[in-house]
Amino acid sequence: MTDAQHYDVIVVGTGAGGGTIAHRLAPTGKRILLLERGDYLPRERDNWDSTAVFVKGKYRAPEFWFDKHGSRFPPEVNYYVGGNTKFYGAALFRMRPEDFGELREMVTHADVRRLQTDVTGHSVTSVVATVGDGGGEGSTVEFSADIVVVACGAVNSAVLLLRSTNDRHPQGLANSSDVVGRHYMRHNNLALMAVSKEPNDTRFQKTLALHDWYLGSDDWEYPLGGIQMLGKSDSEQIHGEAPRWAGAVSPDMPFEVLAHHAVDFWLCGEDLPTPDNRVTLDRDGGIHLALDEKNNIAGLNHLRHKLQGMLSHLGMHEHHLLSRSIYLHKGMPIGATAHQAGTVRFGRDPADSALDVDCKTHDLDNLYVVDTSFFPSIGAVNPSLTAIANALRVGDRIADRLR
């Protein structure tokens, strides 16, 4: 390893957690390296093409995970600079290159495979990555830093820690409590399409949200969650749903007409942490995700009933509220991993948490995790802003440490 490969801080992942903490640390004047598994997202016409994005899954990572029964499924993950939030439909503006200053470097197509520790097991000494050009197999490269920040997304951060076993950490790094990979959460979601009595000429629907029943309702004392608008269905997506909708729509309404009257909603309810909802690895390194798909869905069912009751007041056909998959190239709900969280939870007690309240691992002195892995609960809103706020907070702690 050459001196040129040693840094003050290495950040693994460039999404809401990793990209934000790199921004926060850039003004410190320290040498910072970002390692990103993917490349820059190309700006092209297919970015706005629903067939390319949703039907063909053009930007989805070409990999498969396994459910608790061993069946393969394609997860909703996107490996690009900026992480999954590059595919997030809300009005959240991303930072620009100028925001990061000149005091950081980035290596793309760097798939981090494991973290090495010193002989005591108390510090990470190197980050081992397979670095390529996106066109084939790459070469193994080691990088070192005084501080290492992991922000690969809740599933892949847990996978990286679990994969980094050694004599001092036989269950994986930061896992003396056996919580790494456990308590996986992803929200209980429903994508629904209503049919307006008037044509809906919108192509890109505004993301409006309704949280009147977020904490409960007159007929249900527990939180229901939120309702928001969803990217508008078009005829290609509706054709893809047709087999599941047989008999649910009017036979005299062609798919093209139905698409012209579509109004789409996203319902988001809270998923609760449970240790058996977890990420594990098999002997071949395959990722397995065990999920109780019925966990805490009563509130979501009540929320759907609330939306159904409003349709006639909104100028929509009250009996046409159709379930839809916004990602036709894969199944839901286990494949809906965009809001993944909870697999490397923080807390005050090392016996039941992997991170302390500043997101530093209890077991290693120089290892932090700043994506949504740290969440002990997930609420019922998109986790990105919370991840960003936390990354800014942890960035301040690391900046103080670097002084």
C-alpha positions in Angstrom: 0.0 0.0 0.0 1.4 3.4 -0.9 1.2 6.6 1.1 -1.1 8.0 -1.6 -3.8 5.5 -0.5 -4.0 6.7 3.2 -6.7 9.2 4.1 -8.0 10.9 7.1 -11.5 9.6 6.4 -12.9 7.0 4.0 -16.7 7.1 3.3 -18.2 4.0 1.8 -21.3 5.1 -0.2 -22.4 8.4 -1.6 -26.1 8.5 -0.8 -28.1 10.5 1.7 -25.7 9.5 4.5 -22.4 9.2 2.8 -22.7 12.1 0.5 -23.9 14.4 3.3 -21.2 13.5 5.8 -18.5 14.1 3.1 -20.0 17.5 2.4 -19.9 18.3 6.2 -16.3 17.1 6.5 -14.9 18.8 3.4 -14.3 22.2 5.1 -12.0 20.5 7.7 -9.1 20.4 5.3 -8.7 16.7 5.9 -8.1 14.2 3.2 -11.4 12.4 2.4 -12.0 9.6 0.0 -15.5 8.4 -1.1 -15.8 4.9 -2.4 -18.9 4.4 -4.6 -20.0 1.1 -6.0 -21.7 2.6 -9.1 -21.0 5.3 -11.6 -22.6 8.7 -12.3 -26.2 8.4 -13.4 -26.3 9.4 -17.1 -28.6 12.3 -17.9 -30.7 10.9 -20.8 -34.2 10.8 -22.1 -34.9 7.5 -20.4 -34.6 9.3 -17.1 -38.2 10.5 -17.8 -39.5 7.4 -19.6 -41.8 5.3 -17.4 -41.4 2.2 -19.6 -37.6 2.4 -19.2 -37.7 3.2 -15.5 -40.6 1.1 -14.2 -41.4 -1.6 -16.7 -37.9 -2.5 -17.9 -36.1 -1.5 -14.7 -33.2 0.1 -16.7 -31.5 1.7 -13.6 -32.1 -1.1 -11.1 -29.0 -2.9 -9.9 -28.6 -6.2 -11.8 -28.5 -8.4 -8.8 -30.8 -10.8 -6.8 -31.3 -11.4 -3.1 -33.1 -14.4 -1.5 -36.2 -14.4 0.8 -36.6 -16.6 3.9 -37.7 -19.5 1.7 -34.6 -19.2 -0.5 -36.5 -17.8 -3.5 -34.7 -15.2 -5.5 -36.0 -11.6 -6.0 -34.6 -8.4 -7.5 -34.4 -5.7 -4.8 -35.2 -2.1 -5.4 -31.7 -0.8 -5.2 -29.8 1.6 -7.5 -26.0 1.8 -7.5 -25.1 5.3 -8.7 -23.3 8.3 -7.3 -25.9 9.8 -5.0 -27.4 6.5 -4.0 -31.0 5.6 -4.0 -32.1 9.2 -3.4 -31.3 9.8 -7.1 -34.5 7.9 -7.7 -36.6 9.6 -5.1 -39.6 11.5 -6.4 -40.0 14.2 -3.8 -39.0 17.8 -4.1 -35.6 17.4 -2.4 -32.8 19.1 -4.2 -29.5 17.4 -4.2 -26.2 19.2 -3.5 -24.1 20.2 -6.4 -20.4 19.4 -7.0 -19.4 22.9 -5.9 -20.9 22.3 -2.5 -18.2 19.7 -1.7 -15.1 21.9 -2.2 -11.8 20.4 -3.4 -10.8 18.5 -0.3 -12.2 15.1 -1.3 -11.6 12.4 -3.8 -14.0 9.8 -5.2 -13.4 6.4 -6.8 -16.4 5.0 -8.7 -17.0 1.3 -9.5 -15.4 0.6 -6.1 -17.3 -2.4 -4.6 -16.1 -2.6 -1.0 -15.8 -6.2 0.0 -14.6 -6.1 3.5 -13.0 -4.1 6.3 -9.8 -5.3 7.9 -8.9 -4.6 11.6 -5.7 -4.5 13.6 -4.7 -7.5 15.6 -6.6 -6.2 18.7 -9.8 -5.9 16.7 -10.4 -2.4 18.0 -9.7 -0.4 14.9 -10.4 -0.7 11.1 -7.0 -0.5 9.4 -8.0 -0.9 5.7 -10.9 -1.0 3.3 -10.7 -3.7 0.7 -12.5 -3.0 -2.6 -12.8 -4.5 -6.0 -12.2 -1.5 -8.4 -13.1 -1.7 -12.0 -14.3 0.4 -14.9 -17.8 -0.8 -15.0 -17.1 -3.1 -18.0 -16.0 -6.3 -16.3 -14.0 -7.7 -13.4 -11.8 -5.3 -11.5 -8.7 -5.5 -9.3 -8.4 -5.7 -5.5 -7.3 -2.4 -4.0 -6.7 -1.6 -0.3 -7.3 1.9 1.1 -6.6 3.0 4.7 -7.8 5.9 6.8 -7.8 7.1 10.4 -11.7 7.0 10.4 -14.0 4.9 8.3 -17.6 5.7 7.7 -20.0 3.1 6.2 -23.1 4.3 4.4 -24.0 1.6 1.9 -27.7 1.4 2.7 -29.2 -0.6 5.5 -29.0 -3.9 3.8 -25.5 -3.5 2.2 -24.0 -1.9 5.3 -25.1 -4.8 7.4 -23.7 -7.2 4.7 -20.4 -5.4 4.7 -20.1 -5.8 8.5 -21.2 -9.4 8.5 -18.8 -10.2 5.7 -15.8 -8.7 7.6 -15.4 -11.5 10.0 -12.1 -12.3 11.7 -10.8 -14.0 14.9 -11.7 -11.0 17.0 -15.1 -10.5 15.4 -16.3 -14.0 14.4 -19.9 -12.8 13.9 -18.9 -9.8 11.9 -17.7 -6.3 12.8 -19.6 -4.3 15.4 -21.7 -7.4 16.1 -20.9 -8.4 19.7 -24.6 -7.7 20.5 -25.8 -9.9 17.5 -28.0 -7.1 16.3 -26.3 -6.4 13.0 -28.6 -7.4 10.2 -31.6 -7.6 12.6 -34.6 -5.3 13.0 -34.8 -4.7 9.3 -37.7 -2.2 8.4 -38.9 -0.9 5.1 -42.4 0.7 5.7 -45.7 -0.9 4.9 -46.6 0.6 1.6 -49.5 0.6 -0.9 -49.4 2.0 -4.4 -53.0 2.6 -5.6 -54.6 4.1 -8.7 -57.9 5.9 -8.6 -60.0 6.8 -11.7 -61.0 10.4 -12.1 -64.4 11.3 -13.6 -62.6 14.1 -15.5 -59.5 13.5 -17.6 -56.1 14.0 -15.8 -53.8 15.5 -18.4 -50.8 15.7 -16.0 -47.7 13.9 -17.0 -45.6 14.5 -13.9 -47.8 14.6 -10.9 -47.0 16.9 -8.0 -45.9 15.2 -4.8 -48.7 16.4 -2.5 -49.1 14.7 0.9 -51.8 14.3 3.5 -50.9 13.4 7.1 -54.2 14.0 8.9 -54.2 10.5 10.3 -50.5 10.2 10.9 -50.9 9.7 14.6 -54.3 8.1 14.7 -58.0 8.7 13.7 -61.5 8.8 15.2 -61.9 5.1 14.6 -58.3 3.8 15.3 -56.1 5.0 18.2 -52.8 4.0 16.6 -50.8 5.7 13.9 -52.1 5.2 10.3 -49.4 6.9 8.3 -49.5 9.2 5.3 -51.0 9.5 1.9 -49.2 11.2 -1.0 -49.4 11.5 -4.7 -47.5 9.1 -6.9 -46.0 9.3 -10.3 -48.8 9.0 -12.8 -49.7 5.7 -14.4 -49.5 5.6 -18.2 -50.8 3.1 -20.7 -47.7 0.9 -20.7 -47.8 0.5 -16.9 -51.6 -0.2 -17.0 -51.0 -2.9 -19.7 -48.6 -4.5 -17.3 -51.1 -4.5 -14.5 -53.9 -5.9 -16.7 -53.8 -9.5 -15.6 -54.2 -8.6 -11.9 -57.0 -6.2 -12.6 -59.3 -8.6 -14.5 -62.9 -7.8 -13.6 -61.9 -4.8 -11.4 -62.3 -2.1 -14.1 -65.1 -1.2 -16.5 -64.8 -3.4 -19.6 -65.8 -0.4 -21.8 -62.9 1.7 -20.6 -59.8 0.9 -22.8 -56.4 1.0 -21.1 -55.4 4.2 -22.9 -58.6 5.9 -21.6 -58.0 4.5 -18.2 -54.5 6.0 -18.2 -55.9 9.4 -19.2 -58.1 9.3 -16.1 -55.6 7.9 -13.6 -54.7 9.5 -10.3 -52.1 7.7 -8.3 -51.5 7.5 -4.6 -48.8 6.2 -2.3 -49.8 5.1 1.2 -47.0 4.7 3.7 -47.4 3.1 7.1 -45.0 2.3 9.9 -43.2 -1.0 10.0 -42.1 -2.1 13.5 -38.7 -3.4 14.4 -38.5 -7.1 15.1 -35.3 -9.2 15.4 -36.4 -11.9 13.1 -36.8 -9.5 10.2 -33.1 -9.7 9.2 -30.3 -9.7 6.7 -28.0 -12.7 6.6 -25.4 -14.2 4.2 -25.1 -17.7 2.9 -21.8 -19.6 2.4 -21.5 -18.2 -1.1 -22.0 -14.6 0.0 -25.7 -14.5 -1.2 -27.8 -11.9 0.5 -30.9 -13.3 2.3 -33.7 -11.1 3.6 -36.3 -12.5 6.1 -39.4 -10.4 6.3 -42.8 -10.7 8.0 -44.9 -9.1 5.4 -47.9 -8.9 7.8 -46.1 -6.9 10.5 -48.2 -4.0 11.7 -50.4 -3.7 8.6 -53.7 -2.9 10.4 -53.0 0.9 10.3 -52.3 0.8 6.6 -55.6 -1.0 6.0 -57.4 1.7 7.9 -55.5 4.3 5.9 -56.7 2.8 2.6 -60.3 2.8 3.9 -59.9 6.6 4.7 -58.7 7.2 1.1 -61.5 5.1 -0.3 -64.1 7.2 1.6 -62.7 10.4 0.1 -62.8 9.4 -3.6 -66.3 10.6 -4.4 -65.5 14.0 -2.8 -62.4 14.2 -5.0 -64.3 13.7 -8.2 -63.2 10.1 -8.6 -65.0 6.8 -9.0 -65.4 5.6 -5.4 -65.4 1.8 -6.3 -62.2 2.0 -8.5 -59.2 2.1 -6.2 -56.8 -0.4 -7.8 -53.7 -1.8 -6.3 -50.7 -1.4 -8.6 -47.0 -2.2 -8.6 -45.0 0.9 -9.5 -42.1 -1.4 -10.3 -43.4 -3.9 -12.8 -40.1 -5.7 -13.2 -40.3 -7.2 -9.8 -42.6 -8.2 -7.0 -43.6 -6.4 -3.9 -43.6 -6.1 -1.0 -40.2 -7.8 -0.2 -38.6 -6.2 -3.3 -39.6 -2.7 -2.2 -36.4 -1.9 -0.4 -36.2 1.8 -1.1 -36.9 2.8 2.6 -34.7 0.1 4.1 -33.6 0.8 7.7 -32.7 -0.5 11.1 -30.1 -3.1 10.6 -27.2 -1.5 12.5 -29.2 0.3 15.2 -27.9 2.8 17.6 -28.4 3.0 21.4 -26.8 3.5 24.7 -26.4 -0.1 25.7 -23.8 -2.2 23.8 -25.8 -5.3 24.7 -28.7 -4.4 22.4 -27.2 -2.0 19.9 -24.3 -1.9 17.4 -23.7 1.9 17.5 -23.5 4.5 20.2 -25.7 7.7 20.0 -23.1 9.3 17.8 -23.2 6.4 15.3 -19.8 5.1 16.2 -19.6 1.4 16.7 -19.4 0.2 20.3 -16.8 -2.4 19.4 -14.4 -0.4 17.2 -13.0 3.0 17.9 -12.8 4.4 14.4 -15.8 3.0 12.6 -19.1 4.8 12.0 -22.3 4.0 10.2 -24.4 7.0 9.0 -27.1 5.7 6.6 -30.6 4.6 7.7 -29.1 1.5 9.3 -29.0 3.4 12.6 -32.7 3.9 12.9 -34.3 2.1 15.9 -37.7 2.8 14.5 -38.8 4.2 11.1 -42.0 6.2 11.5 -44.1 6.6 8.3 -42.3 9.2 6.2 -39.4 8.9 3.7 -36.2 8.4 5.8 -33.9 10.5 3.6 -34.1 13.8 5.4 -33.6 12.2 8.7 -30.6 10.3 7.4 -29.2 13.6 6.0 -29.8 15.5 9.3 -28.1 12.7 11.3 -25.2 12.6 8.9 -24.7 16.4 9.4 -24.8 15.8 13.2 -22.3 12.9 13.1 -20.1 14.9 10.7 -19.8 17.6 13.4 -18.7 14.9 15.9 -16.1 13.5 13.5 -14.9 17.0 12.6 -14.3 17.7 16.3 -12.4 14.5 16.6 -10.2 15.4 13.7 -9.1 18.7 15.1 
